[in-house]
């Protein structure tokens, strides 16, 4: 069974090489990689073009259509019936595809598989680790963001599901969350959550006041449409969280939020697993040269 891996990128020259390396490091090698440029103005596209492998396809139209549009395009471009996505500034464990595909094959009624994650700095130093408390998630838990939830960029799923459930291109952020809630509301969100961390999330630079406040703003759009009997409570909680973000920013304590996101202690076994897997990934040379 073949897998299409889709990586949309925009001005990701600093990290794109690592993301690509983690694809080539997979224990499961029956894949194609779609690299789709969203109008980058740095050297990202040139980095992508240095990868000379028949399994890699590069697309660039010079436009900045934003993430949701590019994710929908990847589905249309995919050659295979299984699609994995990841972000251009992250990496994935060498066993990610193998383990997720095993679950998808084992449970034919499941459409999507995600996993736990390692939170790392921009320099790949470990911050923490987290995973959801169960292998599935309820509609209510989605709304209230209980537990780790669904790691959006670690999703592997059936193309047929993505064809009938597209990303909302009107959203600038939180497109994945809106998709999960919408499809769960419509009884079409059959997901399995692997608790093992199989994704490395560079979130050091993503914890900014403006980005979080914008995410909360779009969350409230979701709550108004799908919140039902929980709507008022969800809206009040979101407004309260926005106030907390303003307070943390005013006292220069946004780092508290980054630490709070990691639910579990990074024990020695998990730390060694991360360290050893990163060694495997980072030693890979693409086309005989460093990227």
N, C-alpha and C positions, 0 to 999 in steps of 0.2 A: 504494500500500500504506500503510495507516494503522498508527500505533504508539500503544500505551498506555504512558505514562510514569507510574510510581508513586513517590510520595515519602511514606513514613511519617514522622511527626514527633512529638516529645515535648519540650516546653519548648525550642523552637528559635527563639524570637522574635527573637533577635539576628541570625540568619543566614538564616532561611527566605525572606525577600524576595529575597536574592541568588540562592538556588537557583531560585526561580520565574522570576526575570529571565533566568537562563541557559537556561531552557526556551523562553521567548519569543524569545530571541536565535538560536534554531536556524535554520540555512539550510534544513533540512527541516521544513516547517510542517504536515504532515498527521499530526497527533497529537491525543490527548486526554491530559489530565493529571488523575490521581487523587491528591488530597491527603487522607491518612488520619491523623486525630488519634489518638494513643494515650493519651488522658487528660491532656493538658497542663494545668498549673496556672498558666501564665504567659499572655502575650498571643498565643501562636502561632496559636490557632484564629481569633482576631479578624483577624490578619494574612491568613490564608488566605481568610477570608470577604470581604475587600476586593477580591479579584480577581473581576471581573465579565466572564467570557468563557464562551461556550457550550461551549468545549472543556474547561473545568475543572469537575471534580466534587469535592465536599468531603464527607467522611464523618467523623462523630464520634458515638460511643456513650457517651462519658464514662468508659470503662473503660481500665485500663492492662494490656493483654494482652501487651506486650513485642513486640520486633521480629519474631521469627519468625512469630508469629501474624498480624501485620499484613501481612507479605510474602505469606503464603499467601492472605490476604483479597484483596489486590490482584489476584492471579491470577484469583480467582473473579469479581471485579468488572470485569475488563478487557473492553472491547468488541471488541478487535482481537486478531489472531493473533500479533502481535509485541509483546513487553513489554520496556521499558527501566526499570531502576531507578536511583535515586540517593539519597544521604543528604541530609537537610534542612540540614546545615551545610556542604555542599560546592557546587561549581559544575561545569559542564561546558562544554567548548569549543563554540563555535557550530557546528562541523562534525561534532560527535560522532555524532549520529543518522544523518546523511547517509553518513558513511564506514562506520559499523558495518552499516547496512542494505545497503550496496553489497556488503560481504563476505558477508552472509547470503544475498543473492540470487545471488551468484556461485557459492557452494558450497552446494547444496541439502542435502548430507549433514551440514552443520554445524548444530548446534542453538543454540550460544551464541557471542557475540563480546564480548571485553573489550578493554582498551587500556592503554597506558602512562599515567602520571600525573605531574602537577606536585605536589610537596609545598609547601604554603604555610602561612604563619602565620595566626592568626585575622584579622589585618589584610590578608591577601592578599599579603604580602611573600614572594618566592620563597625556599625553603630548598634545594630540589634537584629533580631529575627522575629518574624511573626507569621501566624497561620490562623485560619478560621477554626473555631471550636468544634465544628462538625463537618461532615463530608457534603452536607447540603445546606441550603439557606432558605428561610421562609420569606414571604412577601413582607411581613411586618419587620423582620430583622433587616431586610434590604432598606426599607424606609428609614429605620432608626439607625442604620449603619452599625448594627450589633456585631461585635467581634471583628476579625480582620476583613470579612466580606470577600468579594470576588476581586482578585488581583487582575485588573483589566488587561495589562500588557502581557500577562502570562496565559492568556486564553488560547486554547486550541479547540476547534470546533468543526462541525460539518458545514460544508459550503451551502447546502440546501437551507440551513437555518439562517445563515447570513444573507442569503438571497431574499428570504421572505421577511427578514427583520433588519432593515438598514439603519445606519447611524443617522441621527437628526443633524442635518448640515446647518441648521440655524443656530446651533450652540457653539460658542467659542471654546468652551471648556466643559468638563464633566459629561461628555458625550456617552461614555461607556455607562456611567451610572444611570443616566436617563434611559438607555437601551435596556439595561437589566430590569429596572422598575417597570418600564412599559411592557416588556415581554412577560414578566412575572404577573403583572396585572391581567394580561391577556391569556394567561395559562400556557405560555409557550417558552418557559425558561427552565429547561431540564439540565441542570449543571451539577457536576461532581467536583468537589474541592479537595484536592490532594493536600494533606497537611505538611508534607515534607517541603522545605524551602528549595525550589528549583529555579528561582528567578533572583537576579541581583539588581536591586533598584537604587539607582543614584538619586536620592531625594534631598541631598544636602542643599542644592540650589533651588529646589522646588518649594521650599517652605518660605514663601514671601507673603507679606501682608496682602498685597493686591491680588495675588493669585488665589489665595484662600478665600478672601472676601468675594471674589468673582464666582468661585465655586459654590459658596453658600447662596449667592444670588440665584444661580441657575438651579440649585437644589430646591429653592422655594418655588420656582416655576414647576418643578416636578411634583412637589407636595400639593400645590393648588390643583393640579390636574388629576393626580392619582392618589392623593392622601386619604380621601374618603373620611371616615370617622376619626382618623388620626390627624387630619389636616391642621386644625388649630394648634394642637400640641406640638406638631412638627414645626410649624411656622414660628411659634414662640421660642422653641429650643434653638432654631437656626438664628433668630435675631439675637438671642442671648449669647450664642457662640461667636457671632460677629462682634459683639461688644467685648468679649474676652480677648479676641484677636487684637482689637484696637488697644486694649489695656496692656497686653504683653508687648506690643510694638512700642508703646509709649515709654516703657521701662526697659527696653532693649532685652527682652527675655524670650524672643521667638524660639530660641534653641530648646526651651522647655517642651515646646510642642513636638519637636523632632524626636526627642528622647521618649516622650509619652507614647508616640506611635508604635514603638517596639514593645510588644506585649511580653515577650519571653526573654529570659536571660540567655546570653550567648555562652553556652557551656563549652567545655574544651573539645568535645566531639564535634559539635557544630562548627566551632572555629577552625578546627583542623580540616574538616570537610571543605569549608569555604576556601581556605588557604591552598589546599591541594588542587582543587578544581580550577582556581584562578591560575595556578602554575601551568596547568594543561592548556588553558585557553590562551594565555598571554605569550606562550612560547611559539604559537603557530605563526608561520610566515606565509603571507598570501602572495603567490606568484614569486616566491623566492626573495621577497623584499619586505622590509618592515613597513607597516602602515600606521 
